[in-house]
Amino acid sequence: MAAGAVAAPVMAARQRRQPNIVFVFADQWRAQATGYSGDPNVITPNLDRLAAQSVNFTHAVSGCPVCTPYRGSLMTGQYWLTHGLFVNDVPLDPNSVTVAKVLAKNGYDTGYIGKWHIDGHGRSSFTPPARRQGFQFWRALECTHDYNNSAYYADTDQKLTWSGYDSEGQTDEACRYIHDRASSGPFALFLSYGPPHDPYETAPEEYRRLYETRAIKLRANVPAEFAGRAEKDLRGYYAHIAALDACAGRLLRAIDSEGIGADTIFVFTSDHGDLLSSHGQQKKQQPYDESIRVPFLVRYPAALEPREVDTLLNTPDIMPTLLGLCGVDVPGSVEGADYGRDLIRGRTPDVDGALLMCVTPFGQWTREKGGREYRGVRTERYTFVRDLNGPWLLFDNKHDPCQLNNLCNKPGADKVQARLEKMLAKKLEQTRDEFKPGDYYVQKWGYKTDKTGTVPYTP
């Protein structure tokens, strides 16, 4: 589409009102696990329809694929060594410049529902308004994956409980929020679901039944000895996904029924992926595509023509891109890129690659279990990663989409590797990253870790 093709509708939309935002993100939903991306197993009719109405970032990346690090960057638009949240269960500075604070200053009502995980004062503790980072409406809890007995707090320290499966209750609350503010606007609602993060077997029965006997096709990078576990986990994982797909459909119907669909930016994404036995590994942290790549759909009918873009959108880019779509100035504290203004002009932002990092291995991926610090880049075609000892991984994702053939230091790949080495060095320089051992950063930020490298948390 020509660069000026959407200019007139955008101008008219801006004269009518600032757009609302409904930003929906799941926990541990990998990019490969949707119908529109080609997964033969999964049932996602609502997201498939949404993809046809959206700008689909086909190469969106979670550069530090862990829950708290993602959320720190989502809020601030900064990289992980700047805001300091490179492990789970540590607090974001309450004086941070965040997306909610910026939007509130620009006339937005701001709301947050679901999993928070950047307060660092205990996973079941009350988060007072001073530590809510600019969100005014609040129905949230630091962290739980007990989806059928899920607590949250509202305006006081009285602990409340979502009825039934928490994502459904949270969706009910989000629909009420949308209804109550549809005529006043603008508003910005962030809805953070806990699923499809494990435990995988706890979705409502109607969605689990969809996969009880359904044939499951495994990815080619699941070793044979992990096939049984992978199939079992995926049945539950896909059941959670089916439940969230239904929730997404309800949200979209609520927005459209209020007559605000055209002027509402609706985003669906995830904080990071899930390996689910690919490469014989579990969960996240690692630089494989199942861990780092996430779905990222943006529907904004008043300003954006539906299309696929291969822009390497990384987590720190989300906050400035949302502000750009809203016509709000991006604060000087932000390190990520604003792609919103280019999108509104009908342009596809050109990005050379997304920075990847694990600052320090912790939890399930300890050094004793093969965990390692790394820095890397994901381009449209390649993944290149270094650990502290030097080059570690190089994949040609175009010809090897399941990343089975590591080309690192192999004959014939030297020119590509050299180019990616140079790209990575430039990104590390830009982000002032000296790539030191993880213990250096843990000590610098004053974190106390246990023998697994994890910052201990209270339930």
Secondary structure as UniProt FT lines:
FT   TURN            3..6
FT   HELIX           7..16
FT   STRAND          20..27
FT   TURN            31..32
FT   TURN            35..38
FT   HELIX           45..52
FT   STRAND          55..57
FT   TURN            58..59
FT   HELIX           67..76
FT   HELIX           80..83
FT   TURN            94..95
FT   HELIX           99..105
FT   TURN            106..107
FT   STRAND          109..115
FT   TURN            123..124
FT   HELIX           129..131
FT   TURN            133..134
FT   STRAND          137..141
FT   TURN            147..148
FT   STRAND          151..153
FT   STRAND          160..161
FT   HELIX           166..181
FT   TURN            182..184
FT   STRAND          187..196
FT   TURN            200..201
FT   HELIX           205..208
FT   HELIX           209..211
FT   TURN            220..221
FT   HELIX           224..226
FT   HELIX           227..257
FT   TURN            258..259
FT   TURN            262..263
FT   STRAND          264..270
FT   TURN            276..277
FT   HELIX           278..280
FT   HELIX           289..292
FT   STRAND          296..299
FT   TURN            301..303
FT   STRAND          307..309
FT   HELIX           315..317
FT   HELIX           318..325
FT   TURN            326..327
FT   TURN            332..333
FT   HELIX           340..344
FT   TURN            345..346
FT   STRAND          354..358
FT   TURN            363..364
FT   HELIX           367..369
FT   STRAND          374..378
FT   STRAND          382..387
FT   TURN            388..389
FT   STRAND          390..396
FT   TURN            397..399
FT   TURN            401..402
FT   TURN            408..409
FT   TURN            411..412
FT   HELIX           414..430
FT   TURN            431..432
FT   HELIX           438..444
FT   TURN            445..446
FT   TURN            451..452
//
